[in-house]
Amino acid sequence: MSADYEVSFFLNALGYTGSEAVHSSFDDFRVQKLSPEVGRLFGALNDLVLIASVNCDGIWIPISLLYIPKYEAKTIGVTSLVHPEHRLRTWLELTVPKFFNRDLLKAVNLQEWMGLEILGVFPCPVFWEERPLGLEYENFFSKHFEKMPKLPVFPTVYPYNNPYAQKTFVHCMKVGKPDDKILVMGCGASIEAAALALQFEMEIHATDINPLAIANTKLIADYCGVGDWVKAWVSDGYAEIQSKYDLIILNAPLVSEEDRPEDPNRFDVGGKFLKTVLQGLPNHLQTSGRLILMSRADLSPYIPPQLLSHSLELFNIGTEVGIHELSVVG
Ligand SMILES: C[S@@+](CC[C@H](N)C(=O)[O-])C[C@H]1O[C@@H](n2cnc3c(N)ncnc32)[C@H](O)[C@@H]1O
């Protein structure tokens, strides 16, 4: 895959076409506003994300996304759009810093950002070179490729290099069978959907509430050569899911009873998502189907009477969690 393809895939996922109205233009730089939906995804103040481009021999090259995070309105978040392998990287690295000084805010002249005291900048990168935690994924992918491919993680998407994803992967590989109809729910970047498609050589479904997670899942499936097998779409819980499955996999955000910042990757405030998933499960599992669920260790307060549950593994990573297997009472 070329670096240009990867960056343009990410920009397409943001709905950016290049032809958006220019908000500010000075010297060889220009700034455009992205849609408010992108702003909401990034948790940006006033739903506002800007895309800055630089003119290189008459071609506008997008270089950065800029936004003020709602919860940290004294900083400016910057997502570099320059892929590490981009042939223009050195030139851009020399040119672009001129642009990123305090004058940027004045030059952009945005009402929405006026009066803010910006004290710093924090990177919100695309992780182009992410690596999964542990050897399980590495060993699996090494059977299919010469070495573990670099599988990127887009901003706002849950990075897959974590012990929850690692353990969920181990169990779903043990439980999954050829010909199972499989759904990865809350798929994130979903290296698990790509791995399952490679393993079983068949269609795998993947859903998430975050559109960037869906774009990320499609890119990773393409990288792994299973783009035709991984079907991914946006769905809040079961809202856009019609089928019944033999196997559903969910590495869920953790239930939190406290009032937490909005973060569907990590927190499920009041267990709303978990309750929806478990209560709706009988409508989406085949009679002999199973849900492999990474969640809190004690699921008992959440299990409706028509479900059976047993723990496959309990572990503690700062908090007690578990991988559970659930099925519908016969
Ligand atoms: C802990 S992450 C797991 C991501 C990925 N499966 C992994 O293991 O790396 C939880 C995922 O659930 C998704 N999610 C949260 N609430 C959701 C909802 N109501 N419907 C669908 N997906 C949701 C988040 O966007 C996030 O991608």
The ligand as an SDF file (V2000), in Angstrom:
LIG
                    3D

 27 29  0  0  0  0  0  0  0  0999 V2000
  -12.6880   -1.5140   24.3530 C   0  0  0  0  0  0  0  0  0  0  0  0
  -13.0100   -0.9560   22.7150 S   0  0  0  0  0  0  0  0  0  0  0  0
  -12.7090   -2.4590   21.8050 C   0  0  0  0  0  0  0  0  0  0  0  0
  -12.2020   -2.2220   20.4060 C   0  0  0  0  0  0  0  0  0  0  0  0
  -11.6770   -3.4600   19.6670 C   0  0  0  0  0  0  0  0  0  0  0  0
  -12.6970   -4.4680   19.5060 N   0  0  0  0  0  0  0  0  0  0  0  0
  -10.4790   -4.0300   20.4130 C   0  0  0  0  0  0  0  0  0  0  0  0
  -10.6080   -5.0840   21.0730 O   0  0  0  0  0  0  0  0  0  0  0  0
   -9.3990   -3.4400   20.3320 O   0  0  0  0  0  0  0  0  0  0  0  0
  -14.7800   -0.8150   22.7580 C   0  0  0  0  0  0  0  0  0  0  0  0
  -15.4180   -0.4690   21.4220 C   0  0  0  0  0  0  0  0  0  0  0  0
  -16.8410   -0.4150   21.6090 O   0  0  0  0  0  0  0  0  0  0  0  0
  -17.3520    0.6380   20.8040 C   0  0  0  0  0  0  0  0  0  0  0  0
  -18.6790    1.0460   21.3420 N   0  0  0  0  0  0  0  0  0  0  0  0
  -18.9470    1.7520   22.4550 C   0  0  0  0  0  0  0  0  0  0  0  0
  -20.2690    1.9510   22.5800 N   0  0  0  0  0  0  0  0  0  0  0  0
  -20.8570    1.3400   21.5300 C   0  0  0  0  0  0  0  0  0  0  0  0
  -22.2120    1.1860   21.0910 C   0  0  0  0  0  0  0  0  0  0  0  0
  -23.2340    1.7220   21.7760 N   0  0  0  0  0  0  0  0  0  0  0  0
  -22.4370    0.5020   19.9500 N   0  0  0  0  0  0  0  0  0  0  0  0
  -21.4120   -0.0380   19.2350 C   0  0  0  0  0  0  0  0  0  0  0  0
  -20.1160    0.0840   19.5860 N   0  0  0  0  0  0  0  0  0  0  0  0
  -19.8340    0.7560   20.7210 C   0  0  0  0  0  0  0  0  0  0  0  0
  -16.2960    1.7320   20.9190 C   0  0  0  0  0  0  0  0  0  0  0  0
  -16.4020    2.6940   19.8850 O   0  0  0  0  0  0  0  0  0  0  0  0
  -15.0040    0.8960   20.8670 C   0  0  0  0  0  0  0  0  0  0  0  0
  -14.5340    0.7470   19.5530 O   0  0  0  0  0  0  0  0  0  0  0  0
  1  2  1  0
  2  3  1  0
  2 10  1  0
  3  4  1  0
  4  5  1  0
  5  6  1  0
  5  7  1  0
  7  8  2  0
  7  9  1  0
 10 11  1  0
 11 12  1  0
 11 26  1  0
 12 13  1  0
 13 14  1  0
 13 24  1  0
 14 15  1  0
 14 23  1  0
 15 16  2  0
 16 17  1  0
 17 18  1  0
 17 23  2  0
 18 19  1  0
 18 20  2  0
 20 21  1  0
 21 22  2  0
 22 23  1  0
 24 25  1  0
 24 26  1  0
 26 27  1  0
M  CHG  2   2   1   9  -1
M  END
$$$$
